[in-house]
Amino acid sequence: QGSLILRNEVLVLGLLTSIYLFVSRNLIISRMDKVPLTWRWLGLFMMTVSARPMKS
């Protein structure tokens, strides 16, 4: 069970990294689109926080 949790953690970390790179690239391309980006980050943060209790 521990290895499964570890694999999920790595998957989430990879996903966060790719999303961060994608978002930062989009931010550089179009800096006007700040509000939707903020909402997207808020949703991502909520997902991460909700995924935390399942780990412990």
Buried (B, 14 or more C-beta within 10 A) or exposed (E): EEEEEEEEEEEBEEEEEEEEEEBEEBEEEEEEEEEEBEEBEEEBEEEEEEEEEEEE
